[in-house]
Amino acid sequence: MRKFLKKKTMPLIKSISGFRGTIGGKPDDGLTPIDIVKLTSSFICLIRRSGVKRPRIVVGRDGRLSGTMVNQLVCGNLQAMGADVIDIGLSTTPTTEIAVTELKADGGVILTASHNPKEWNALKLLDNKGEFIDAADGKWLLDKAAKDEYEFSPIDEIGSYTLADGWMGRHADMVCKLPLVKKEIIEKANLKVVVDGVNSTGGIAIPMLLKKLGVRDVIELNCEVTGKFAHNPEPLAVNLVETCAKVKECGADLGIVVDPDVDRLAFINEKGEMYGEEYTLVTVASYILEHKKGNTVSNLSSTRALRDVTNAAGGQYSPAAVGEVNVVAKMKEVGAVIGGEGNGGVIYPEIHYGRDALVGVGLFLTYLVENKCTVSELKKKFPIYFMSKNKIQLTPSTDVDGILAKMADKFKNEKVTTIDGVKIDFADGWVHLRKSNTEPIIRVYSEGKSEAEADRLAQMMLDEARKMM
């Protein structure tokens, strides 16, 4: 059976995480100029539904190879639709989100395929609050694009173009001014930090933030913004062997790793070992909860440790479907003081409702130096669980919904949650199977109180799913 992986391009993936595909190919079979025109034109139509006649749109991009090309297409087409464009250039996803609200724009477009390899790019669309558009608006936009129901502006009504540099610096300054980010004690700690910017904008943003926080000894690895990723850009242990070795070799206090658009954050301890991206949010949440009692939220694929930490602090933990927009909606519903996703995404409403690695760095470093301990010692403060992350590659004939329905039925005697794929909670662990928003795969995440238990649960589900396929 022919698999998608053998193709040069992949069908455009349309989800709450944006519209992403590989560059090249035919329209709707990859991310082509025609797809970009349809999507951005329909986005302006969506904004005009709220009564805005001449929208102001912020555009930012990560450092991938196709970034300049896609940026020119997007900015030019937005102008052709009568929108005024504020191009903030090389940026991060959270920086672009902040720029939308600070500039009082009507929306934003982030050009990034996040952790996907270099051949991918994507359009992530923001509303006037600097937050991802929801599923209903996304469906409306896609229907509009499919019908080509948009009209370009005559010459006297085309939009303007403004280049606005410096927003990553402004973002870093905002993080430094947060009450719980304590620059003075971070500076006194004389930390030595290795930063892996995976050849994208994190190579600018994270070293810049560290210097503003008073960290003088910053060792930069893969921080040149070339778009030629030195390793698979997803910040997982298997992709960070070189980075872990560099931390140990340099005698650094820790390593900091981000994905290409800098909304995911992972740490490496002083021994050159992964801290565990699941514990990025757990650690930051523990720090926030020590200073402000409240509720927390993470997605269904995140560790139980956040629930445990929240309960211990007298708050209430709530799960949400995977996807930043879903987590944000749940956070607002329950009044969460901190939330995010277990992939290293920290959402701190004090600054904005978006996953933000810069915020995560500022809060994590403050907590670390306040505790006067090493990174490996800090992790011992928290309940320890082990997670196994696996995937099943999809083919054109795979009936994903059918597989998930069968899985829910097979384990109906356990606690089953179906708001996002199928999550099965056992007494000492859980498994979550869901179709990815960003790749043609089924993600299979499992967690247990030991590596062996997490792997056992994962293998059981992988075997069952393959039988059903």
N, C-alpha and C positions, 0 to 999 in steps of 0.2 A: 504494500500500500504506500503510495507516494505521500511524503510528509512535507509540511510547510517549510521545514528547515532547509530543504533542498532547493527552494525557490530563491531567486535573487531579491524579490520583494515580498511583502506580506500584506494582506488586506488591511485597510485602514481600521484601526481599533478606535471605537467611539464609545466613551464611557464618562463617568463622573470625574475621572482623572485626566480628562482632556481628549484630544483627537490626535492620535499618534500613529506613525507608520514609518517604514523605511523609505529613504529618499530614492526616487526614480520609479520607472515602470509606467503603467497606464493609470489614468484617473480611477480612483477608488481601489487601486491595487498598489498601495504605497502612498506616501505623502507627496503629491505632485503639485506643481503650480496651480493647476486647475482646482484641485481640492482646497488649496489654501485660499484662492479667490472666493470660492463658494462659501467656505466656512466664515471667513472674515466679513464678507458682505452680509451674510445672514446674521452675524453677531451684531452689526450696526442696526439691522432691522429689529433685532431683539431689544436693543437699548432704546430705540425710538418708540417702542410700545409704551414706555413709561412717560412719554411726552417730551423727551429731549430731542430738540430739532437738530442741533449741531454738537454731537458728542465730542468730548475730550477723552482720548484714549492713551494710556501709558503702555509703552512696549519695552520689554526687557528680554535679554537672551543669555543663555549660558555660552560656554566656549567651544561648542562642538563645531566640526568642520563645515556643516551646512548652515551655520548660524547667520552669516552675513547674507547669503543668498535668500534664505527664508525671511530674514528681517526686511530686506529691500522689497520683497513681494508683499509682505504684510503691511508695511508702512505705506507703500504706494497705493495699495488697494484700499486701505482705510481712508486715505486722502480722496481717492476716486469716489468713495461713498459719501464724501462730505464731512468726514470726521477730522478734527484737529489732533495731530499725533505729537505726543511727547515721548521721544525715543531716549531712554536712559542707557542704551547701549549694553555693554557687558554688565551682567547683573546676576542676582540670585533670585529664586522664586520668592522668598520672604521679603527681600528688598523691594521687588516689584509690587508686592501686595501693600507694603507700607507706603510706597510712592503714590499709589492710587488714592489713598485716603489723605495723605499729607498735601497732595496737589488738588484735592477735591475734584478728581476726574470722575467721569461717568462709567469707566470700566478699564480693564487692563488685559493685555495679552502677554503671556510668558512663553517664550520659544525655547522649549527644553523637553527632551525625552527622559528626564530624570536619570535613573540608573541604567537605562537601556544602552547597548553598545553604540559605537560611533555612527553606524549607518542609519540610525533612527533620529527622528526629530518629532516635535509635537507642538500643538497650540493648546495652552491652558488658558481658559477664559475666566476673567474676574468681573464681578459686579462692582457697583460704586462703593461697596464696603471693603473692597480689596479681598473678597472671598470668592471661592470657586462658584460658578453658576450651578444651580441644583439640577436634578434629573429632569424635572418638568421643563425648565427652560432649555436644557440640552436637547430634549426631544422636539420642542417647538423649533429650535434652530435647525436641527437636522431635516425636519419636514420642509422648512423654508428652502434650505439648500438643495434638497432633492428636486424641488419644483422650479428652481432658478427664479424664485419670486423676489427679485431685488432690482433696483434701478440705480445706475451710476449718475453722478452729478454732472451738470454742464459746467463749462469752464469757470464761470463766475462764482460757482458754489463749491468748488473743490476745497478740501481741507488744507490746513497749514501743517508745516513740519518744523518741530523744534528739537534740537539735540540738547539733552540735559545731563551732563556728566556729574559724577560725584556722589551718587546716591548710596553706594556701598559704604562710603565714609560716613554719611549722615546716619545710616542704619547702625553702624558700629557705635557712633556717638550716643544714639538713643539707648542702646544696650548698656553702655557704660553709666548712663544716668539713672538706670533702674535702681530703686532703693535697696533691693536685695542683691545687687551686683556690687561688690565692695572692692573697688579698684585699689584702695590703699593697702589692704591686707594681701591682695594678690601680688602687688608690686614688691612688698617686703618679703614674700616667700622665695624670691629668686628662682623661679621655676625654669627648668630646661624642657622645652616642648618640641617634639617632632610633628610637623604638619604634612599630611598627604592631601594635596588639592586635586588629585586625579586629572591634572592638565585641563582644568576648567576654572570657573570663576571663584571656587573655594580657595584656589591658590592665591587669589588677591584678597578676598574678604577675611579669611581666618587669620593669616599673618597680620593684616591691618588691625583687626580687633585685638589680637594679643598684644601688639605694641601699644595700643591705646590703653590697655589694661595694665601696662607696666611690665609685661613679660619681655625681658631683654634678650634672652637666649632662645631664639626660634630657629629650628633647623628645618628648612623647606625641602620637601621631596615631591616631585611631580607638580610643582607649583607654576610652571610655565604654561600659559593659556594657549595651547596648540590645538586642542580638540583631538589629538592623537593619544587616546587614553593609554597610559603605561601598563595598565592591567584592567581586567573586567571592572567597570565602574561601580558595581554594587558593593557597598562596604561590608563584605562578609569575610570571615577568617580565611577562607580558601583563597581569596583574592588579595590578601594583605600579608603574605609571607615576607616579602621584602621589607615592608613597612615595619612589621613587628621586629624583624632582625635589626633594623636601623635604630629603633628605640633602645634596644638592649646594648647594641654596639656603642651608641653615643652616651650611655649612662643617663638617658633622659628620665625625667620624672613621669612623663606620660606621652602618648601619641594621640593626635586628633585626626580623624578621617571623616571626610564628607563625600557625598555623591556629587555629580556634576552641577546640580542646581541648588545645592547647599540647604536642603530641607531635611536631610537625614544626617545623623551624627553618631559616630562610634568612637570609642576610646580604647587605647591600648595601655596596659599597666606598665609599671617600671620594670617588670620582668620580661617585657616583650610579648605578653599574652593578651588576647582580646578580653576586654572588660565585659563584653556581651552587649550588643546593641539594644537588647530588650531592657537592660538595666540603665540605659541612658535616661529614659523617662522615669523609671522607678527612683533613681537617685535624685533627680531634680525635684520630683514630686515630694519626696521625703523632706527635702530642704524647705520647700514652700510650705508644707503642712506643719513644720515646726514653728513657723511664723504666722500662719493664718489658717485657722480651722476651716475646713470646707470639703467639698465633694471633688471627685476625680472621674475621668472618663478615658477609656482606651478602646481600641477596636477588639473584635472577637478573637483575633489572632495574636493577641498580646499576652504576656505572662500574668499568671495569677499573683505574682509578687506585688503588683500595684494594688490589687484588692486588699491584700494582707496589710500593706503599709497604710492604706487609707483607713481601714477598720481600726487599726491600732491607734491612729491619730483622732479617732472619733468622727470621721467623715463617712460618706457613703460612696461606694464605687458603682459605676454604671457602665455596661458594655455598649458598644455601638457597632454598626456595620462598618466594614473596611472602607476607607476613603476619607480624605480630610473633610469634605463637605458633610459627611455623616457624623463624624466625630464632633465637629464644630456645632452642628445642630443639637446634638445630645448635650454638649457642654452648656449651651445656652439654656436648654430646657431644665437642667438640674442645677444651674448656677455653679458650675465647676470652677475651682480656683486654678486648676492645672489639668492638662490632659494631653492627648497625643496618640501616637501609634507605636507599637512595639518594634518597628523597624528603625528606631532612633529618632523619631519625629516628636519634638516637644512643642506644644501649643500653650503659650502663656498669655492669657487675655490682658494682662497688665500693659502689654505693648501692642499686640494685635492677635486676631484669630487666624493663625496660620502656623504650620510647622516651620520652625526656625532654628537652624543649627547655631547661629550667632548667639541667640538668647540662651540656648542650651549650654554653650561653652562658658558664657559669663556666669551663669548660676552654678554649674558644676564646679568650676574652679574656685568660686567663693566657698562652696560647701567643703571642698577638699582641704583648702588651707585653714578654714575654721576648725576642722577636725584634727589638724596637725598630724596627719597620717599619710601613708602612701595610698596609691590608687587601689592596690590589691587589698589593703587593710580596710579601706572604705567600703568595699563590696561586702565584707563580712558583716556589716550592719543589717543586711537585708535577708529575707527568706530566700533560699537558693532553690531554684528550679532549673531544669535542663530542657532545652528545646531542640527539636529536630525539624529542619525545613527542607522539604522535598517538592518536586514538581512532576507532573505528568504532561508530556507534550501532546497537544491536540492535533488531530488530522481533520480534514474537511467533513468526514463522515461521523465524527465523534458526537454522540448525543449526551452532552454534558448534563442537561437538566434531568434526563432519564437516569443517569448514573447517580446523581445526587439524591434523587427521589428514592431509588432503590436502597441507597446507603441509609437514608433516614428510616426507612421501613425496617431494614435488617436490624438496626440498633434501637428500635422504638422503646425497648424496656429501660434504656438509659435516659439521661436528661438530654434531649435533642433540641437545638435551637436552629431555626431555618430563616432568620431574617437576612442572612447573607451566606448563601451556600448551605452547608450542613456542619454544625458543630456538635460534637458528641462529648459530653462531660461524664467522665468516670470518677470514681471516688478519689483516686490519687493522680489523675491526669486528664488530658483532653486531646481530641483531634479535631482539626478544622479543615474542611475541604471546600474550596470555592474557586470559581473561574476568575482568573486574573483580570483586573481592569486595564493592564498595561502590556500583557504578552499573551500569545495563543497557548496558554497552559492552564492546567488545574493546579493550584497551590495546595499542598498537603502539609500543614503545620501540626506538630504534636508537642506536648509538654508532659514531663513527669518529674518525679523527685530524684531520678538518677538518669544518666545518659542512656543506660541500657533500657530503662522503662520507656523513655521518649522514643528511642529507636524501635523498640518492639511495637509500640502503638502505631508508629508511622508505617512500619513494614506490613503490619496487619491490614491497614487501610489501603496501602499501595497494591497489595495482593488482591484484595477484594475489588478495588476499582478496575484493575487490569482484567480480572475475570469478567466483569460487567461490560468492558469494552469489546 
